[in-house]
């Protein structure tokens, strides 16, 4: 997605969610800055990710969550098309 990421990950019980997210965000931002050096100018303070995150357990709904993640972009595109209003220029009528 353009402004957020959906991931389905399995974290061992001995690792806390906050530790995992800190590691994930830290390492991924370093990798992104190494791969795309021009982003350093936009994110000079090297805070690529936002501070927060949302976590939920999956349990028996793993397949439903996987399908949601796979189809999220398509569902957002469909929703965007429904919300687009026809534009008519008031001066030309076109």
C-alpha positions in Angstrom: 0.0 0.0 0.0 1.1 3.5 -0.6 0.9 4.6 3.1 1.1 1.4 5.1 2.2 -2.2 5.1 0.3 -5.3 6.0 2.4 -8.3 7.1 1.5 -11.7 8.5 4.4 -12.9 10.6 5.0 -15.6 13.2 6.9 -14.5 16.2 8.3 -17.1 18.7 6.8 -16.7 22.2 10.2 -15.9 23.7 10.5 -12.7 21.6 8.3 -9.8 22.6 6.2 -8.0 20.0 7.8 -4.7 20.8 11.3 -6.2 20.4 10.4 -7.7 17.1 8.9 -4.6 15.8 11.9 -2.5 16.9 14.2 -4.9 15.1 12.1 -5.1 12.0 11.7 -1.3 11.7 15.3 -0.6 12.5 16.9 -3.1 10.1 14.4 -2.5 7.3 15.0 1.3 7.4 18.8 0.8 7.2 18.3 -1.5 4.3 16.0 0.9 2.5 18.4 3.8 3.1 21.3 1.7 1.8 19.3 0.7 -1.3 17.8 4.2 -2.0 20.4 6.7 -0.9 18.2 9.6 -2.1 15.7 9.0 0.7 18.3 10.2 3.2 17.6 13.7 2.1 13.9 13.3 2.7 14.4 11.5 6.0 17.6 13.1 7.3 16.8 12.2 10.9 16.6 8.6 9.7 13.0 8.2 11.1 11.6 6.3 8.1 8.8 4.5 9.9 6.2 6.0 12.2 6.5 5.4 15.9 3.4 3.3 16.3 2.2 0.0 14.9 -0.9 -2.2 15.2 -0.6 -5.9 16.1 -3.3 -8.5 16.4 -3.3 -12.2 16.9 -4.6 -14.4 14.1 -5.5 -17.8 15.7 -7.9 -19.8 13.7 -8.5 -17.0 11.2 -5.1 -17.3 9.5 -6.5 -17.9 6.0 -9.0 -15.0 6.3 -6.1 -12.7 7.3 -3.9 -13.9 4.4 -6.8 -13.3 2.0 -7.4 -9.8 3.4 -3.7 -8.9 3.0 -3.5 -10.3 -0.5 -6.7 -8.5 -1.7 -6.3 -5.3 0.3 -4.9 -3.2 -2.6 -7.7 -4.3 -5.0 -10.4 -3.6 -2.4 -8.9 -0.1 -1.8 -8.9 0.6 -5.5 -12.5 -0.5 -5.8 -13.4 1.7 -2.8 -11.5 4.7 -4.4 -13.4 4.3 -7.7 -16.7 4.3 -5.8 -15.7 7.6 -4.1 -14.6 9.4 -7.2 -17.1 12.1 -8.2 -17.4 13.2 -11.8 -15.6 16.5 -12.3 -17.3 19.1 -14.4 -15.6 22.4 -15.1 -18.1 25.2 -14.2 -16.6 27.5 -16.8 -16.5 25.3 -19.9 -19.1 22.7 -18.9 -16.7 19.9 -19.8 
